[in-house]
Every structure is written in C-alpha cells, then in structure tokens.
C-alpha cells in the first residue's frame, strides 16, 4: 500500500509521536509512506521518513494554495490511504477529497475535546468526506458520536500504543539521573505534558502543596513546554516544584522518579501515562477521557478538579512500602505489554488500511 500521513505539525506532542511511530512501522513493513506537516513547529520529533512541510498560512488563500500544492503531490505519490491526525489536519484531508481523489481518508481524533461547537459543526458538515474516523479512546468516540460530529457507522476505536522495548526501566540510568538532578532520598513525583488548560496544573500544584505539609522533602518535576506565568499564583518558594520545560530525556526522568502523577481536566488517551506505566512507575491520575481505559486497575484514579482527592492518593502511594509500589509498577508494565504494544496497534492499523483499500478498488 501507499500511505500518506497528514499532521498539523510534527511538534513534540503525544498525537504526533503516535502518528510518526505508526508511520515508521508501516514503512518497515514494506509500504510506501510519506508525511505532510501543515505547519512548522519550533521543536519537532525526529523523523526518518520523507516529510513535506507546507508552512501553510491560516487564511483562505493560504489554505487554497496548500490544497492545490498537496493535490499535485498526491498525483505523483498516488496514495491508497490518506491518514490525518487532529482537527486541522482532519479537515484539510476532507477538503482534499473534494473532486476525483481516489484515496480513502482516515481521520484520527486524539482528544475528548478538539474545540468548541463550531469545530463540532464543521466535523458534522464534512462527515461524508471521510471514509473512517478513529478515536484513541471509547470516551472520545462516544462524545463525538453523541454530539453528532461523527456518524456512528464511521467511528472506530483504535487506542494508542507504546514501544515497550524503548520504555523499559534502567536502574543505572536512575542512579545517574538522580545524581545529576541533585536528589538523594527525596520522593520524586513526575508530571509530563505541555503547560495547557487540559493538564490542569493548578489542580496539581494545589494538591502538591497539601502533600508537602506531610512530606516537606517531596519533590515535583513538571516536564513540558509552555508559559508558566499563569501558574505563578499557585507557586511558592518552598513548594518544591520544578518546571523542567521541554525535555528530550524523558526516559531518564521516568527512571529517576518514584511515582507519576496526571492531574488533567480532560484527555484523549495520554501517552505520558502509558510511558510511565511501561517504566513500572506507580501512578495517581484523574479519571478523564480514556485514562481509565489505559490505567485499568494498575494505579490510583481520582476525580478531576479535586486537589484533596489528588493529594490523598499521592500520600497513599508515598505511605506504601517499596515492595508494594514495585508490585504496582510491574502490573502497570504488564498491562502495557499485553494490551497497548505499538506493534500490535500497527497490526490493527494495517488491517484497517487493507479493508479500506479493498473497498476502494471494488
């Protein structure tokens, strides 16, 4: 098959990482693969595949020019499948279907929220221009169908996957990283994700302030890009929270941490949690989107926007013995290996593509 992946950017995000991971596995299986990025990002994931960067302007003329250019590229590449990720790329791909384009179009929704009512209306109005829509969690799929943004007969749930060989704990790396980060016997919590409303870091910072009352030596690392200025009211000099910014050494940070925390107000299916589970970390997470589908019974799950519940669960993890935390971590990794391996997910994508290709040829 010939597969063209269309992304808004190749920026450092979970959706982008997942798309690139699947694309690279399709290429390794012998399929012809190329990627298109609508816009440039300051920081991007490394990609080993051919990439066409459009630097598209968000104006009617800019979109028209980008569509015309991509149609010319499609005439040369002749894809069987167009697979796009997240709202801007999904709608761009649907617009490409206007005319005589033969390739089947797959859109993937990565979050339970992809914008307000106007985006839901655009999805609804252009529904006929997509052959299949996939969602990374049952919660996201049900919400989009319930709001009539996607017709039920076109929706498929295909969850994210992780490279369990890449995300494997390393005790020596843990020791080196903790020394480099200047923590010794401190209990380190790690949160990972961009500084954005969805992650609800005010909830986490309020909860961690409660944790510090019981454990003054506890440390919170927050790894993710974004403006921290709006969080200033929730930060004090003695809070023990460190904003690490965008990090390329997330494996080392996961090794060095003692537990993982996710305080989100909404999610699709967070890769950061899956990575922490693969690295055998005990975790505390909020019950939003597809979090429960990913976590199962392997960790502690609390309601969103409840700093007391979040702090209570964090204190519960800290009160456990090291053996109990290790058991939780091993159960978490086993769940990822059994149900969320990216190679198994690549098998699912390949089967979906094959069905669409066969239907397109018939």
N, C-alpha and C positions, 0 to 999 in steps of 0.2 A: 504493500500500500504506500501511497504518497500522502503525507500528513503535514499540514501547515498549522502551527500553533500561533495564536494571536493573543498578545498580552498588552495591557495598558502600558506597563513598564517592566523592566527586569530588576526593579528595585528590591532592596533587602526586606522581603516580607514572606509570610508563610505561603500565600497563594502562589507567588512567583516561584518560590523554591519547589513547591509541589509540582507545578506545571513543567518546570525545567527537568526535574527528576524523572517524570513520566516520559517526556520527550526524549531524553537521553537513553532511556531503556528501550523505547521504540526503535531508535536508531541502531542500538546494539543488536536488536533482533532482525536487522536487515531491511527495515522500512526506510524509505526516503523521507527525511524530516528537515524542516526549516522553521524558523521562528520570526515573527514580526512583533516589534515593540512600537506602539503608537507614539510614545513619548520617551524622552531621555530622563534618567534618574541620576542624581549625583553619585549615589553608591549603588552598584549593581552586583548581582550574583555572577560569578564566572560561568561562562557557557562555552561548551566545546562544539556546538553546532552552528551552522550558518544563521546569522541574525540580520534582518533588515530593519534598521531603525528609521522611523518616519519623521520624528520630531514634529509631529502634527500640531498645528495651531487649533485651539478650541474655538474656532469661528466657522460659520457656514462655508466660507471659501476654503479655509484650511482643511475641513473635513472632506469637502468635494474633491480637492486636489489629492488628498491621501487616498480616497476611494479609487480615483482614476488610476493613480500610480500602482496600487495594490492589484487592481484588475489586470493591469499589464503584466505584473509579476506572476499572477495566477495563470495567465495564458501561457507563460513559459514553464512554470513549475508543474502545472496540471495536477493539483492535489485531488485526492479522492475524499479527503476529510479536512474540514476546517474546524479546529477546536479552539475556542476562546475562553477566557477566564475573567470573571468580574464584569460589572455593569458596562463601563465604557467600551471595552473590547467586545463584549457580547452584542451590544447594539451595533457597533461598527461591522461586525461579522454579519449580522442580519441585513444591514444595508447592502453589503456585498452581494447578497442573494437576489437582489432586485435585478431582473434581466435573465440571461440564459446560463448562469453559472450552474454547473452540474454537480459540483462537490456537495456532499452532505455536511450540514452545520451542526456542531455540538457546542452548547453553551454550558459553562460551569459556574454555579453560584457558590461562593466561598463563605458567606456570612449570613446570619439570620436577618441582618439589616443591610441593605445595599442602597439606602437612601429613602427619601420621603415618598409621599403619594404620587408625585409627578413621575418618579422613576418606575413605580409600580404600574402606572398608567402606560408608560412607554413600553414596558415589557408586555403588557396586555395587548396593546395595539399592534405590536410586531410579532406576536406569538407564532403566526403562521409562517414566518421566515426562518424558524429554527426547526430542525428535524428532531432533535433531542435536547432536553435540558437536564443537567445533572446537578445534584446538591451534595455537599460534603457531609450532611447530617440529616437525620429524619426530621429534626426540629426545623431546620431551614426549609426542607422540602414542603413540610406541612404548612408552614407560614405562607410561602409563596403561592401554593395551591389555594389555600384558604382565602387569600386576598385576590385571587383570580389573576395574578400576574403571570402564572404559568398554568396551562391546562394539565389536568391530572394525567391524561393519556400520554403526555410527552415527558413527564417527570420520572427520573431515575435517581435513586440514592446510590452514590459511589463515594465511600469515605476516603479520607486521606491515608497515605501510607508512609512508613519511615524505613530508612536504611538501617536495619538493626545491627549490621556489621560495623557501620560507621559510628553509631551511637552505642558504644559499649564502655562500661566503666574501666578506669585505669588507676590503680592505687598510687603508682609512682607519679602520674600526672597530677593527682590530687595533692600529694605532698609538695610538689614543686610549686603548684599554683597558689596554695595557701601561704607558702613562704613568700612568694612574690607579692601577694595581696596583703601580707602582714596580718594574718590571722593565725592564731595558735589553737587555743582550746575554745575559742568563741563558737557559738552555734550560728551558722550562716544560713539565712534564707535567701533564695534567689527567685526573682521575678524577671521574666523576659518578655519583651513586647514593646512596640513603639509607644511613645508618650501620646496618648489619644484618649478621647472620652470613653471609647469602648472598653478600655482596660481598667477604668475607674481607679486610678492610683490614689485619689483622695481617700477612698474606702480603705485601701491597703495601708496608707500612711497613718490613718486614724487607728486602725487595728494594731499596727506595729507599735504605736505609742502605748497602747494598753499592754502589749507583750513586754515592752521594756520596763514597765513598772514591776513585773515579776522577775524578769531576767535582764538586768542592766547591761550584761555583756553580749546580748544577742545582736547580730548584725544583719542588715537587709541590703542586698545588692539588687539594683534595678538596671537591667541591661536593655537598652533600646534608645533609638534616636527620637528627637523631638524637643520641643521647647518646654523646659521645666518651670518657667516663670509662673504659670498659673497654679503651680503646686506649692509656691512659696508659703501661703498661709498655713499649710499643713506640716511644714518642716521647721524643726527647732535645732539648735546647735547640738543638743545632746540626744537627738533621736536615734542616731546610729544607722541612718540610711545613706547609702552611697549611690549616686547616679553615675553609671559607668558609660553611658552613651552607646553608640553603635559598636558592637564588638564582633571581631572575627574569630575569637577564641571561645565560642560558646561551649564547646566540648570541655575545655579546661575549667570553665566556670561551673558547669554542671558537676564535674568531678569534685571540685573544691567545696561545693555547697553541701549542707547537711539535709536540706529539705527544699522543696519547690512550692511556691505559692502563686495562685492566679486569682485576681480579685475582680474579674471582668463584670461589666454590666450586661454585655451581650457578646456573643461569639458565633462562629460557624462550627468549626471543629479545630481547636487551636493546636498547631503543630508543636508549639513550645511545650505544651503539656505532654504530648506524645514523646518528645525528645527526652524530657525529664523522666518519664516512665521507663523508656528504653535504657536510661542511665541508672536505673534502680534507685531513684530518689523517692522517699515518702513525700506525699504532697497534700496540700489543702487547696481546694478550688471552689469557686462559686458555681451554682447549679444553673447555668445559662446555655442556650443553644444546644450544641452537640457534645457538651462537656461530659455529661453522664454517660452518653453512648461510648465515649472514648475511655473514660475512667473506670467504668463498671463498679465493682466493689473493692478496687485496689487501694483507694485512698479515702480521705475525708472530704465530704462535699457539704457546703453550707449555702444558705440562701444568699442571693446577691444583695448589695447595698445594706449590709448588716455587719458593721465593724465589730460588734461584740461577739457575734457568732464566729466571725472570721478569726478574731483574736483567741477565742476559746478553743477553736480547733487547732490553731498554731501552738498554743500552750499544751494542748493534749499530746501533740506529736513530740514536743520537747520533753514532756514528762515520761515518755516511753523509754524503755531500755534500748540500748544499741541493737540488741538482738531482735527485738520486736520491729524496730524501724527497718532493719535489714530484711526481715521477712516480708514486710510490706513492699519494699523495693523490688525484691525478687518476683513477687506476684505481679507487680506492675510490668516488669520487663517481659515476663511470660505472656501477659495479655497482649502486649505489642507484637511479640514474635508470632503468636497464634492467629491474631485477628487483624493486624494492621501492618504487615510487611509490605513494603512498596513493590516488591517483585510480584507478590500476589495481586496487588492492586493493578499493576501493569498488565497482568493476565486478564483482569476484568475489562480494562480499557481496550485491549486488543480484541477481545470478543465483541465488545460493543461496536468498535470501528468496523469489524468484519461484517456484522449484521447490517450496518448502515450502508456499507459498500455494496453488499449483495443486493440490498433493496434498491440502491441507486442504479444498478446495472439491469435490474429486471424491468 
